[in-house]
Amino acid sequence: MWVPGLGSALGSVGFGAVTTFVALLFATRGWTNGWLAYTVYAVAFILARVFFSHVADELGGAKVALVCAVVEAVGQALIWLAVRPEMALAGAALTGFGFSLVYPGFGVEAVHRVPPQSRGLAMGAYTAFLDLAQGLASPALGLMATGASLNVVFLASAVTVLCAALVAAWLMANPAKWTNE
């Protein structure tokens, strides 16, 4: 259960970057409506969960986590490279869409890798990884922003989220022992 938890933790860094730094990026660049970036992120996140939550059950959690982590990382890279607010908004939307299914994708893996009688414990431990990452990611990115330009935060986040994709690839290569019994 710790490997899917690690994947989820790494994948949540994009969430921390958007919620903490995207409005600041807009402000430092002189772009108006920085609030809109988080709104676009949230709308994409919600729509993806509403319309695609079933996909992890149908295709497998690791596959979904892999694809969605890559989408999230592309979104973070787009924010990093943004020269216009529209690019940053598109990046925020991709980040929201990608992250929305990273957590449930890795969650499916977490519960399928323990015996059925331990699935509640697995979900509790799995969720603790996400909680820990969300508590550490923004301060760590903030420290990074102190010594560099603000957009570097999004590059670091993109690289971190790509590490979540590597975790998903590892999970695909090492199938779960237990399934939906």
Contacts in CASP RR format, 6 or more apart in sequence:
PFRMAT RR
TARGET T0000
AUTHOR 0000-0000-0000
METHOD contacts of the structure
MODEL  1
MWVPGLGSALGSVGFGAVTTFVALLFATRGWTNGWLAYTVYAVAFILARV
FFSHVADELGGAKVALVCAVVEAVGQALIWLAVRPEMALAGAALTGFGFS
LVYPGFGVEAVHRVPPQSRGLAMGAYTAFLDLAQGLASPALGLMATGASL
NVVFLASAVTVLCAALVAAWLMANPAKWTNE
1 110 0 8 1.000
1 113 0 8 1.000
1 114 0 8 1.000
1 122 0 8 1.000
1 125 0 8 1.000
1 126 0 8 1.000
2 125 0 8 1.000
2 129 0 8 1.000
3 109 0 8 1.000
3 113 0 8 1.000
3 167 0 8 1.000
3 170 0 8 1.000
3 171 0 8 1.000
4 106 0 8 1.000
4 107 0 8 1.000
4 109 0 8 1.000
4 110 0 8 1.000
4 113 0 8 1.000
4 126 0 8 1.000
4 167 0 8 1.000
4 171 0 8 1.000
5 106 0 8 1.000
5 107 0 8 1.000
5 110 0 8 1.000
5 125 0 8 1.000
5 126 0 8 1.000
5 129 0 8 1.000
5 130 0 8 1.000
6 129 0 8 1.000
6 167 0 8 1.000
7 65 0 8 1.000
7 69 0 8 1.000
7 102 0 8 1.000
7 106 0 8 1.000
7 129 0 8 1.000
7 163 0 8 1.000
7 164 0 8 1.000
7 167 0 8 1.000
7 168 0 8 1.000
8 102 0 8 1.000
8 103 0 8 1.000
8 106 0 8 1.000
8 107 0 8 1.000
8 126 0 8 1.000
8 129 0 8 1.000
8 130 0 8 1.000
8 133 0 8 1.000
8 164 0 8 1.000
9 129 0 8 1.000
9 130 0 8 1.000
9 132 0 8 1.000
9 133 0 8 1.000
10 69 0 8 1.000
10 133 0 8 1.000
10 160 0 8 1.000
10 161 0 8 1.000
10 163 0 8 1.000
10 164 0 8 1.000
10 167 0 8 1.000
11 69 0 8 1.000
11 72 0 8 1.000
11 99 0 8 1.000
11 102 0 8 1.000
11 133 0 8 1.000
11 160 0 8 1.000
11 161 0 8 1.000
11 164 0 8 1.000
12 99 0 8 1.000
12 102 0 8 1.000
12 103 0 8 1.000
12 130 0 8 1.000
12 133 0 8 1.000
12 134 0 8 1.000
12 137 0 8 1.000
13 133 0 8 1.000
13 137 0 8 1.000
13 141 0 8 1.000
13 157 0 8 1.000
13 160 0 8 1.000
13 161 0 8 1.000
14 72 0 8 1.000
14 76 0 8 1.000
14 95 0 8 1.000
14 99 0 8 1.000
14 137 0 8 1.000
14 157 0 8 1.000
14 160 0 8 1.000
14 161 0 8 1.000
15 95 0 8 1.000
15 96 0 8 1.000
15 99 0 8 1.000
15 134 0 8 1.000
15 137 0 8 1.000
16 134 0 8 1.000
16 137 0 8 1.000
16 138 0 8 1.000
16 141 0 8 1.000
16 157 0 8 1.000
17 76 0 8 1.000
17 79 0 8 1.000
17 95 0 8 1.000
17 137 0 8 1.000
17 138 0 8 1.000
17 141 0 8 1.000
17 153 0 8 1.000
17 154 0 8 1.000
17 157 0 8 1.000
18 37 0 8 1.000
18 38 0 8 1.000
18 41 0 8 1.000
18 79 0 8 1.000
18 92 0 8 1.000
18 95 0 8 1.000
18 96 0 8 1.000
19 38 0 8 1.000
19 138 0 8 1.000
20 138 0 8 1.000
20 141 0 8 1.000
20 142 0 8 1.000
21 141 0 8 1.000
21 142 0 8 1.000
21 145 0 8 1.000
21 150 0 8 1.000
21 153 0 8 1.000
21 154 0 8 1.000
22 34 0 8 1.000
22 37 0 8 1.000
22 38 0 8 1.000
22 41 0 8 1.000
22 79 0 8 1.000
22 88 0 8 1.000
22 92 0 8 1.000
23 34 0 8 1.000
23 35 0 8 1.000
23 37 0 8 1.000
23 38 0 8 1.000
24 150 0 8 1.000
25 37 0 8 1.000
25 79 0 8 1.000
25 82 0 8 1.000
25 88 0 8 1.000
25 150 0 8 1.000
25 151 0 8 1.000
25 154 0 8 1.000
26 32 0 8 1.000
26 33 0 8 1.000
26 34 0 8 1.000
26 37 0 8 1.000
26 85 0 8 1.000
26 88 0 8 1.000
27 34 0 8 1.000
28 150 0 8 1.000
29 85 0 8 1.000
31 85 0 8 1.000
31 88 0 8 1.000
32 85 0 8 1.000
33 85 0 8 1.000
34 85 0 8 1.000
36 89 0 8 1.000
37 85 0 8 1.000
37 88 0 8 1.000
37 89 0 8 1.000
37 92 0 8 1.000
38 92 0 8 1.000
40 89 0 8 1.000
40 92 0 8 1.000
40 93 0 8 1.000
41 92 0 8 1.000
41 93 0 8 1.000
41 95 0 8 1.000
41 96 0 8 1.000
42 96 0 8 1.000
43 93 0 8 1.000
44 92 0 8 1.000
44 93 0 8 1.000
44 94 0 8 1.000
44 95 0 8 1.000
44 96 0 8 1.000
44 97 0 8 1.000
44 98 0 8 1.000
44 100 0 8 1.000
45 96 0 8 1.000
45 97 0 8 1.000
45 99 0 8 1.000
45 100 0 8 1.000
46 100 0 8 1.000
47 97 0 8 1.000
48 96 0 8 1.000
48 97 0 8 1.000
48 98 0 8 1.000
48 100 0 8 1.000
48 101 0 8 1.000
49 100 0 8 1.000
49 101 0 8 1.000
49 104 0 8 1.000
52 100 0 8 1.000
52 101 0 8 1.000
53 101 0 8 1.000
53 104 0 8 1.000
55 64 0 8 1.000
55 101 0 8 1.000
56 64 0 8 1.000
56 65 0 8 1.000
56 101 0 8 1.000
56 104 0 8 1.000
56 105 0 8 1.000
56 107 0 8 1.000
56 108 0 8 1.000
57 108 0 8 1.000
60 105 0 8 1.000
60 108 0 8 1.000
60 109 0 8 1.000
61 104 0 8 1.000
61 105 0 8 1.000
61 106 0 8 1.000
61 107 0 8 1.000
61 108 0 8 1.000
61 109 0 8 1.000
61 168 0 8 1.000
61 171 0 8 1.000
62 105 0 8 1.000
62 106 0 8 1.000
62 109 0 8 1.000
62 168 0 8 1.000
62 169 0 8 1.000
62 171 0 8 1.000
62 172 0 8 1.000
63 168 0 8 1.000
63 172 0 8 1.000
64 101 0 8 1.000
64 104 0 8 1.000
64 105 0 8 1.000
64 108 0 8 1.000
65 101 0 8 1.000
65 102 0 8 1.000
65 105 0 8 1.000
65 106 0 8 1.000
65 109 0 8 1.000
65 164 0 8 1.000
65 165 0 8 1.000
65 167 0 8 1.000
65 168 0 8 1.000
65 171 0 8 1.000
66 165 0 8 1.000
66 168 0 8 1.000
66 169 0 8 1.000
66 172 0 8 1.000
68 97 0 8 1.000
68 98 0 8 1.000
68 99 0 8 1.000
68 100 0 8 1.000
68 101 0 8 1.000
68 102 0 8 1.000
68 105 0 8 1.000
69 98 0 8 1.000
69 102 0 8 1.000
69 161 0 8 1.000
69 162 0 8 1.000
69 164 0 8 1.000
69 165 0 8 1.000
69 168 0 8 1.000
70 162 0 8 1.000
70 165 0 8 1.000
71 94 0 8 1.000
71 97 0 8 1.000
71 98 0 8 1.000
72 94 0 8 1.000
72 95 0 8 1.000
72 96 0 8 1.000
72 97 0 8 1.000
72 98 0 8 1.000
72 99 0 8 1.000
72 102 0 8 1.000
72 161 0 8 1.000
72 164 0 8 1.000
73 158 0 8 1.000
73 159 0 8 1.000
73 161 0 8 1.000
73 162 0 8 1.000
73 165 0 8 1.000
74 91 0 8 1.000
74 94 0 8 1.000
74 158 0 8 1.000
75 90 0 8 1.000
75 91 0 8 1.000
75 92 0 8 1.000
75 93 0 8 1.000
75 94 0 8 1.000
75 95 0 8 1.000
75 158 0 8 1.000
76 91 0 8 1.000
76 95 0 8 1.000
76 154 0 8 1.000
76 155 0 8 1.000
76 157 0 8 1.000
76 158 0 8 1.000
76 161 0 8 1.000
77 154 0 8 1.000
77 155 0 8 1.000
77 158 0 8 1.000
78 87 0 8 1.000
78 88 0 8 1.000
78 90 0 8 1.000
78 91 0 8 1.000
78 94 0 8 1.000
79 87 0 8 1.000
79 88 0 8 1.000
79 91 0 8 1.000
79 92 0 8 1.000
79 95 0 8 1.000
79 151 0 8 1.000
79 154 0 8 1.000
80 151 0 8 1.000
80 152 0 8 1.000
80 154 0 8 1.000
80 155 0 8 1.000
80 158 0 8 1.000
81 87 0 8 1.000
81 151 0 8 1.000
82 88 0 8 1.000
82 91 0 8 1.000
82 151 0 8 1.000
102 164 0 8 1.000
103 130 0 8 1.000
106 126 0 8 1.000
106 164 0 8 1.000
106 167 0 8 1.000
106 168 0 8 1.000
106 171 0 8 1.000
107 123 0 8 1.000
107 126 0 8 1.000
109 171 0 8 1.000
109 176 0 8 1.000
110 122 0 8 1.000
110 123 0 8 1.000
110 125 0 8 1.000
110 126 0 8 1.000
111 119 0 8 1.000
111 120 0 8 1.000
111 122 0 8 1.000
111 123 0 8 1.000
111 126 0 8 1.000
112 176 0 8 1.000
112 177 0 8 1.000
112 178 0 8 1.000
112 179 0 8 1.000
112 180 0 8 1.000
113 122 0 8 1.000
113 176 0 8 1.000
113 177 0 8 1.000
113 178 0 8 1.000
114 121 0 8 1.000
114 122 0 8 1.000
114 178 0 8 1.000
115 178 0 8 1.000
116 178 0 8 1.000
116 181 0 8 1.000
137 157 0 8 1.000
141 153 0 8 1.000
141 156 0 8 1.000
141 157 0 8 1.000
142 153 0 8 1.000
144 152 0 8 1.000
144 153 0 8 1.000
144 156 0 8 1.000
145 152 0 8 1.000
145 153 0 8 1.000
END
